[in-house]
Amino acid sequence: MSENAKWKVSGTGPEIYEQVFVPAVMQTWANRLVDLANARPGIRILDVACGSGVVTRKFAERNGNSGQIIGFDINPDMIAIAQVKQPSSIIEWREGNVLELPFQDSTFDIVTCQHGLMFFEDRVKGLQEMYRVLVPGGSLVVLVWGPIEDNAGFLAAAEGFGRHVGIEAGDSIRGMFVLGDLGRMRSLAKASGFRDVDVKTVAAQAHFPSVEDLVHGFGALMQSAISEAIQLELLTDIATTLRPYVNDDGLVFPMEAIVMHVRK
C-alpha cells in the first residue's frame, strides 16, 4: 500500500494561511479594505477576526505611529503569528470572541472585518457588537467573499477536491462563500438594525505563483490524506480547468467580494 502524498507546504493552519494565501489573495483584499475604510491618522481602529494581521498591519503602515490600532481574533495561533510578524508597533493584539467584545460603547472610529463574518457563531450579534463599539459618525467595513462562481480559482479547487478527495473537502472550500449574495448581506444588515448601510460588490485579482501552489496550499490546510496517484489526478484536473488563467506571472484569476459599509 503506497504512502500518503506529501504537500509542498507544511505547518499549522495559521502558518499555511500566512505562507500561501496571504501573499496570493489576502494582501490584495487588505489593500482594498483599508482604502475603503479611508482612515485618517490619529484615529482609533479595531480590526476584528484579524487572523495573522494583514489588514491590521496595513492600517499601521498607512497611519504611522498615530492613533490606536487593535487586532482582535479568537484564534490564539493566529494572534501569535501576527505578533511575530509585527512584534513592536502601534498595534495591540488581543484574543477574544467577537460576540462579546471587551470594549466600551463608542470606543472606535473605524471597525473592520475581512473575510471573517461567515465564520461567526451568530452573525447578527457579531455585527451588532462591532457596531456597538463605534463612535457616532464612525464606520464599520465588512468584507466577505462574493459568489464562488465569480472566483474561478476557488471554484476549480472546490470542484477538484470534491471529486478527488471527498465531498467534505470540496464543501470546506465552498463554506467560505456562503455569504456571497448581495440580498443575503442586505438581510443581515437589516436584521442587525442598521440604517445607513451600503452593500456592493468589489473586484480584484488573485496571484498565485502556480496552480500547484493553490492546490498544495488547500491540501496542506485540510491535511488531506491521499495517495500520490490521487494527488497527481487532483493537480492535473484543477490545472486543466485553470489553464486559461495561467501566464508568465503564474496563476492569475478574477476574484469578487462583497463589502458592507455601515455608518453610525
Backbone hydrogen bonds, N-H to C=O, Kabsch-Sander energy under -0.5 kcal/mol:
donor,donor_aa,acceptor,acceptor_aa,energy
5,A,226,I,-3.5
16,I,12,T,-2.5
17,Y,13,G,-2.7
18,E,14,P,-2.3
19,Q,15,E,-2.2
20,V,16,I,-3.0
21,F,16,I,-0.7
21,F,17,Y,-0.8
22,V,17,Y,-1.9
24,A,20,V,-1.0
25,V,21,F,-2.1
26,M,21,F,-2.2
27,Q,22,V,-2.9
29,W,25,V,-1.6
30,A,26,M,-2.4
31,N,27,Q,-2.1
32,R,28,T,-1.7
33,L,29,W,-2.9
34,V,30,A,-2.5
35,D,31,N,-1.9
36,L,32,R,-2.5
37,A,33,L,-2.1
38,N,34,V,-1.3
39,A,34,V,-0.6
43,I,40,R,-1.3
45,I,43,I,-0.5
45,I,68,Q,-3.2
46,L,110,I,-2.4
47,D,70,I,-3.1
48,V,46,L,-0.7
48,V,112,T,-3.1
49,A,72,F,-1.2
50,C,47,D,-0.5
50,C,72,F,-2.1
53,G,50,C,-2.4
54,V,50,C,-0.5
57,R,53,G,-2.8
58,K,54,V,-1.3
59,F,55,V,-2.1
60,A,56,T,-1.9
61,E,57,R,-2.4
62,R,58,K,-2.2
63,N,59,F,-2.8
64,G,60,A,-1.4
66,S,63,N,-1.1
68,Q,43,I,-2.0
69,I,90,I,-0.8
70,I,45,I,-2.4
71,G,92,E,-2.4
72,F,47,D,-2.8
72,F,70,I,-0.5
73,D,94,R,-2.0
79,I,75,N,-2.0
80,A,76,P,-2.2
81,I,77,D,-1.7
82,A,78,M,-2.5
83,Q,79,I,-2.4
84,V,80,A,-1.7
85,K,81,I,-2.6
86,Q,82,A,-1.9
92,E,69,I,-2.4
94,R,71,G,-3.3
96,G,73,D,-1.7
100,E,97,N,-1.9
101,L,98,V,-0.8
103,F,101,L,-1.2
106,S,132,R,-2.0
106,S,134,L,-0.5
107,T,133,V,-2.0
108,F,133,V,-3.1
109,D,44,R,-2.0
110,I,44,R,-1.8
111,V,139,S,-2.4
112,T,46,L,-2.6
113,C,141,V,-1.8
114,Q,48,V,-0.6
115,H,113,C,-0.6
115,H,143,L,-3.0
119,F,116,G,-2.0
120,F,117,L,-1.6
126,G,122,D,-2.3
127,L,123,R,-2.4
128,Q,124,V,-2.5
129,E,125,K,-2.4
130,M,126,G,-2.1
131,Y,127,L,-2.2
132,R,128,Q,-2.4
133,V,129,E,-1.5
134,L,131,Y,-1.5
135,V,108,F,-2.6
138,G,135,V,-2.7
139,S,109,D,-2.2
140,L,262,V,-2.9
141,V,111,V,-2.6
141,V,139,S,-0.5
142,V,140,L,-0.5
142,V,260,M,-2.7
143,L,113,C,-2.8
144,V,258,I,-2.5
145,W,176,M,-0.5
146,G,256,E,-2.6
150,D,147,P,-1.8
151,N,148,I,-1.9
152,A,254,P,-0.6
154,F,151,N,-0.8
155,L,151,N,-2.1
156,A,152,A,-2.3
157,A,153,G,-1.9
158,A,154,F,-2.7
159,E,155,L,-2.5
160,G,156,A,-2.5
161,F,157,A,-2.9
162,G,158,A,-1.9
163,R,159,E,-1.9
164,H,160,G,-2.5
165,V,161,F,-2.4
166,G,161,F,-2.3
170,G,166,G,-1.9
171,D,167,I,-2.7
172,S,168,E,-1.9
173,I,169,A,-1.0
173,I,170,G,-0.6
174,R,170,G,-2.1
175,G,171,D,-2.0
176,M,173,I,-1.4
177,F,174,R,-2.1
178,V,175,G,-1.1
180,G,177,F,-1.9
181,D,179,L,-2.4
185,M,181,D,-2.2
186,R,182,L,-2.4
187,S,183,G,-2.1
188,L,184,R,-2.1
189,A,185,M,-2.1
190,K,186,R,-2.3
191,A,187,S,-2.7
192,S,188,L,-1.6
193,G,190,K,-1.4
194,F,189,A,-2.3
197,V,195,R,-1.4
198,D,261,H,-2.3
200,K,259,V,-2.0
202,V,257,A,-2.6
204,A,255,M,-2.1
206,A,253,F,-2.9
207,H,24,A,-2.3
208,F,251,L,-2.4
214,L,210,S,-1.3
215,V,211,V,-2.5
216,H,212,E,-3.0
217,G,213,D,-2.0
218,F,214,L,-2.1
219,G,215,V,-2.7
220,A,216,H,-2.5
221,L,217,G,-2.2
222,M,218,F,-2.4
223,Q,219,G,-0.6
224,S,219,G,-2.2
226,I,224,S,-1.0
228,E,3,E,-0.6
231,Q,227,S,-2.4
232,L,228,E,-2.2
233,E,229,A,-2.1
234,L,230,I,-2.8
235,L,231,Q,-2.6
236,T,232,L,-2.7
237,D,233,E,-2.5
238,I,234,L,-2.4
239,A,235,L,-2.6
240,T,236,T,-2.1
241,T,237,D,-1.9
242,L,238,I,-2.2
243,R,240,T,-0.9
245,Y,242,L,-2.0
246,V,243,R,-1.6
247,N,250,G,-2.6
250,G,247,N,-1.9
251,L,208,F,-2.5
252,V,245,Y,-2.8
252,V,250,G,-0.7
253,F,206,A,-1.1
255,M,204,A,-3.0
257,A,202,V,-2.8
258,I,144,V,-3.1
259,V,200,K,-2.9
260,M,142,V,-3.0
261,H,198,D,-3.0
261,H,259,V,-0.6
262,V,140,L,-3.0
262,V,260,M,-0.6
263,R,196,D,-2.7
264,K,138,G,-2.5
